[in-house]
Amino acid sequence: MRKSLFFLLQYFATLMLLLVAQRIIFEAISNHGNCTMQDYAAAILHSLPTGLATAGCITLIPLLLAILPSSLKIPVRKIMLPYNITAAFLMAAAFIADIIIYSHTGCRLSYTHLLQFIDTPEKILTSLTIGYLFTRFALTVATTTLFTLLLHKAYGHQI
């Protein structure tokens, strides 16, 4: 049980570090690198509740796998790698979408952007070019790969 608890804490801490790194990168990009350490600290503190909630939600499946009895013979290694890839992709996609929306509108990603996309998708999609989409896709793949490697590195030797 102690090993499972340590794994969950390490997994949660890794997710929090990834989310903090995302926030620092977002702050640097949105302010064109003109941030002080106080600006970064304020941004991290401001986004801490959301980061804790996000990391907690992502840690839910590993928590369930950790508390299930070992007699069930669940292939945890086979479940965790696809789960980590999915979680990393969703985190990367939200991060890239947040940067894109902020660069165009000046406000962070929220449900109103999703509603606007549902109402008028052709208006939004006509302003996108192939090069723009390709670079954002490449950035999402690179970020997903990095996040997956970090998550796998954090737990790989413990399962």
Backbone torsions as a table, in degrees:
resi	resn	phi	psi	omega
1	MET	NA	-37.6	179.4
2	ARG	-63.4	-38.9	178.4
3	LYS	-64.3	-42.0	178.6
4	SER	-65.2	-40.7	179.2
5	LEU	-64.7	-42.7	178.0
6	PHE	-63.5	-41.0	177.2
7	PHE	-59.9	-46.9	-179.0
8	LEU	-63.9	-41.4	177.6
9	LEU	-64.2	-42.0	179.0
10	GLN	-66.7	-39.8	178.3
11	TYR	-63.7	-47.1	178.7
12	PHE	-61.3	-44.0	179.6
13	ALA	-63.7	-38.8	177.4
14	THR	-63.1	-44.0	177.1
15	LEU	-61.2	-42.9	179.1
16	MET	-62.7	-40.5	177.9
17	LEU	-64.0	-39.8	177.0
18	LEU	-63.5	-42.0	-179.8
19	LEU	-68.4	-37.0	176.3
20	VAL	-66.6	-41.8	177.7
21	ALA	-62.1	-40.8	176.3
22	GLN	-59.4	-43.1	-177.9
23	ARG	-65.4	-40.7	179.0
24	ILE	-65.0	-44.0	178.9
25	ILE	-64.4	-42.4	178.3
26	PHE	-60.4	-44.4	-179.2
27	GLU	-63.1	-41.5	179.0
28	ALA	-65.6	-41.1	-179.7
29	ILE	-69.0	-45.3	-175.2
30	SER	-70.5	-25.0	178.3
31	ASN	-105.9	14.2	177.9
32	HIS	54.4	35.7	175.9
33	GLY	77.7	8.1	-178.1
34	ASN	-96.8	49.6	-178.0
35	CYS	-112.0	146.7	172.8
36	THR	-95.8	171.4	177.5
37	MET	-62.5	-32.4	177.7
38	GLN	-65.7	-38.3	177.7
39	ASP	-62.8	-44.0	179.1
40	TYR	-64.5	-43.7	179.9
41	ALA	-62.7	-42.5	179.1
42	ALA	-64.4	-40.1	179.2
43	ALA	-65.1	-40.9	179.5
44	ILE	-66.1	-45.4	179.3
45	LEU	-63.7	-37.9	179.3
46	HIS	-66.1	-36.4	-177.1
47	SER	-92.7	1.6	-177.7
48	LEU	-59.5	-46.0	178.9
49	PRO	-59.9	-41.4	178.8
50	THR	-66.7	-40.9	178.4
51	GLY	-63.2	-42.6	178.0
52	LEU	-63.2	-41.5	179.3
53	ALA	-66.4	-43.0	179.7
54	THR	-64.3	-46.9	179.1
55	ALA	-63.2	-37.6	177.8
56	GLY	-64.2	-42.2	178.4
57	CYS	-64.6	-41.0	-179.5
58	ILE	-69.7	-30.7	-179.2
59	THR	-78.5	-7.3	-176.1
60	LEU	-61.4	-46.4	-180.0
61	ILE	-64.7	-46.9	175.3
62	PRO	-60.3	-33.3	176.8
63	LEU	-63.4	-45.7	178.7
64	LEU	-62.2	-40.4	178.5
65	LEU	-66.3	-33.5	-178.4
66	ALA	-73.7	-32.4	-176.6
67	ILE	-90.2	-10.1	176.5
68	LEU	-68.1	144.2	-179.8
69	PRO	-63.3	145.1	-179.0
70	SER	-68.7	-16.0	-179.7
71	SER	-71.0	-13.4	179.7
72	LEU	-76.6	-14.2	177.7
73	LYS	55.6	50.9	178.1
74	ILE	-84.1	130.1	-179.9
75	PRO	-77.5	83.1	-173.8
76	VAL	-60.9	-41.6	179.7
77	ARG	-60.3	-39.5	-179.6
78	LYS	-72.1	-24.8	178.7
79	ILE	-84.1	-39.6	-171.6
80	MET	-69.8	-37.0	-178.9
81	LEU	-64.3	-50.1	175.9
82	PRO	-63.3	-34.3	177.8
83	TYR	-64.6	-43.5	178.3
84	ASN	-63.7	-39.8	178.8
85	ILE	-64.4	-42.8	178.8
86	THR	-64.7	-46.0	179.2
87	ALA	-63.1	-42.3	179.5
88	ALA	-64.7	-40.7	178.4
89	PHE	-62.9	-45.0	-179.8
90	LEU	-64.3	-40.5	177.4
91	MET	-64.7	-43.1	-179.7
92	ALA	-66.9	-42.4	-179.9
93	ALA	-63.8	-41.9	177.8
94	ALA	-64.8	-39.2	179.2
95	PHE	-64.4	-47.3	-179.9
96	ILE	-66.1	-42.3	177.9
97	ALA	-61.7	-38.8	178.5
98	ASP	-63.1	-42.9	178.8
99	ILE	-65.3	-43.8	-179.1
100	ILE	-63.5	-48.5	-178.1
101	ILE	-64.8	-40.1	179.9
102	TYR	-65.7	-37.9	-179.5
103	SER	-67.8	-26.9	-179.8
104	HIS	-92.9	-36.1	-173.3
105	THR	-110.9	-20.8	-177.9
106	GLY	83.5	6.7	176.4
107	CYS	-131.2	158.2	-176.1
108	ARG	-73.2	163.7	178.2
109	LEU	-60.5	132.0	177.2
110	SER	-150.2	177.7	-179.0
111	TYR	-66.0	-23.7	-179.7
112	THR	-65.0	-31.9	177.6
113	HIS	-68.4	-38.4	177.0
114	LEU	-65.1	-42.7	177.9
115	LEU	-63.1	-39.0	178.6
116	GLN	-65.4	-40.2	179.0
117	PHE	-65.2	-38.9	179.2
118	ILE	-67.1	-40.0	-178.2
119	ASP	-71.2	-44.4	-175.9
120	THR	-135.7	70.4	-178.4
121	PRO	-67.0	-33.9	-177.2
122	GLU	-65.7	-32.7	179.3
123	LYS	-65.6	-40.4	-179.9
124	ILE	-75.7	-43.3	-175.4
125	LEU	-70.4	-26.3	-179.5
126	THR	-70.4	-21.6	-178.8
127	SER	-86.9	-3.0	-178.4
128	LEU	-93.4	138.6	176.5
129	THR	-106.1	164.8	179.2
130	ILE	-63.2	-43.2	179.3
131	GLY	-61.7	-42.7	178.9
132	TYR	-62.2	-46.6	179.1
133	LEU	-65.1	-39.7	-179.5
134	PHE	-64.2	-45.0	-179.3
135	THR	-65.2	-38.9	178.5
136	ARG	-69.0	-36.2	176.5
137	PHE	-65.5	-44.4	178.9
138	ALA	-62.3	-40.4	177.9
139	LEU	-65.0	-38.8	177.8
140	THR	-65.8	-42.8	178.7
141	VAL	-63.9	-44.0	179.7
142	ALA	-63.5	-43.9	179.5
143	THR	-66.4	-41.5	177.5
144	THR	-61.1	-43.9	179.1
145	THR	-61.7	-45.5	179.3
146	LEU	-62.3	-46.9	180.0
147	PHE	-61.9	-42.6	-179.9
148	THR	-62.7	-43.9	178.8
149	LEU	-62.4	-41.1	179.2
150	LEU	-66.6	-42.5	178.2
151	LEU	-65.0	-41.8	179.5
152	HIS	-65.7	-39.1	179.1
153	LYS	-64.8	-35.9	-177.2
154	ALA	-69.5	-33.1	-174.8
155	TYR	-116.6	-16.2	-168.1
156	GLY	-51.2	-40.6	-176.4
157	HIS	-82.6	-6.1	-175.4
158	GLN	-99.8	-16.5	-178.0
159	ILE	-89.9	NA	NA
